[in-house]
Amino acid sequence: MKKFLFIAFLIALKSYSQQNRFSGTWGNEKCKDCKKEFIFTITIAQSNSKIFGTAEVTSDHKELNSGILEVTGDVYPLGDKAQIKLKDKDGTKSSAVLFVNDAVIQFTKNGGGDVVPKEMILKKLYE
């Protein structure tokens, strides 16, 4: 009986960790009554514990535009936190941490170049 419970626990843990909670297009576009000067959009796909995708910062101010950024990263074991790296065409790198909760991601920049904002809340735009 103990063996059966242990196996059931492992199966439940494995299926929980395989939820691809980060997959989709996320952004701060749907912000009501915000006076922001930029729009950050990230499209990522999660496969088990890896993340791949693209991101972009667009703005009316040319110095804030980032162009297309390459996104790679790893998801932590419980599946609600990820560490990502963003790289632009010139090779400038930044790193950030993502925390997912329902249909919201908290984006917090760790370090690197100034190609992305420091902190923001991203809402799911598309699946």
N, C-alpha and C positions, 0 to 999 in steps of 0.2 A: 504493500500500500504506500509506503514511504517513497519507494522508487517511482511509482505512478505519479504521486503529487510533485515530486521533483522534476520529472519529465514534463508534466503539464505546466509547471512554473517556467521552465526554460522555453517552452513553445510560446507561452503568453508573452514573455519578455522579448523574444525574438520578433514576434509579430508586432509588438508595440514599437520596437526600435526601427522597423521597416516602414513606418508611416512617413510618406514623403511630404512633410508639412511645409517645407520651404519652396516647393515647386510652384511656379506661376509668375505672373508679372505684378510687381509691387511698386508703389509710388506714392508721392505726396501730392498728386494732382487734385484730388477731391477734397482739398482743405477749404472749408467754408470760412469766410471772413478773415483769411490770412493775407498778410501783406508781405509775402515772401518774394524774393527776387530770382528764384530758381525753381526748376522742377527736376527732381531726381527720380529716375525710373530704373528698376533692376528687373531683369527677366532671368530666372534661374530654374534649373532642373536639378532635382535631387535624386540620386540613385544610391540607395542604402546610406552609406556614410560619406558620400562625396557630393560636391556641389560644383556645377559648371554653368556658365551663362555670360550675359553681357549687362552692362550698366551704362547710363548716360546722365550727365547733368546738362540741362539746357536753360538758357536765360536770354533776356534781352541785352544783357551786358556781356559783350564778347569775352571778357577776361574770365567770366565764370563758366563758360562752356567747356566741357571736358572732352568731347568727342566720344567715340565708342570705347568703353573699358572692358577688358577681359576679366571675368570673375572665375576664380577657382577657390575651393575650400573644403573643409571637413566638418561633419556634423558630430557633436558629442554623443556619447552612448544613449542617453535618454531621449534624444531627438528634439529638444526644445531650444538648443543653443548651437550656434555654428561659428566657426572662425573662418573668415574669407580674406582673400587677397585680391586687390583690384590693380590692373596694370594697363596703362595707356599705350598708344602707338610709339611714343618716345621712350618707353621703358620705365617711366616714373611709376613707382609702386606705393600702394597704401594698404593697410590692413584694417579690418573692422570685425566687430562681434555682432552677431544677429541673435536676438531672442524672439521666438515666435510664441504668440498667444492668440488662439482663435484666428481671426482674420486680420491680425495686426503684427507687424514686426518692429521691434526696437532696434535701430541701427546706431551703433556707437563706434566711431573711428578710434583705432588704437594708435596709429602712427603712420609715418610716411609722408608723401607729398600732399599738397593742398588741392588735389584733383576732386575730392569729395568733401561735403560738409562734415562737421564733427559729430552731431547727433540729430536724429529725427525719428519720427514715427511714420512707418509706411503702411498703407492700406492695400489690400489685395484688389488689383484692378481687373485681372483676368486669370482664369485657371491655367 
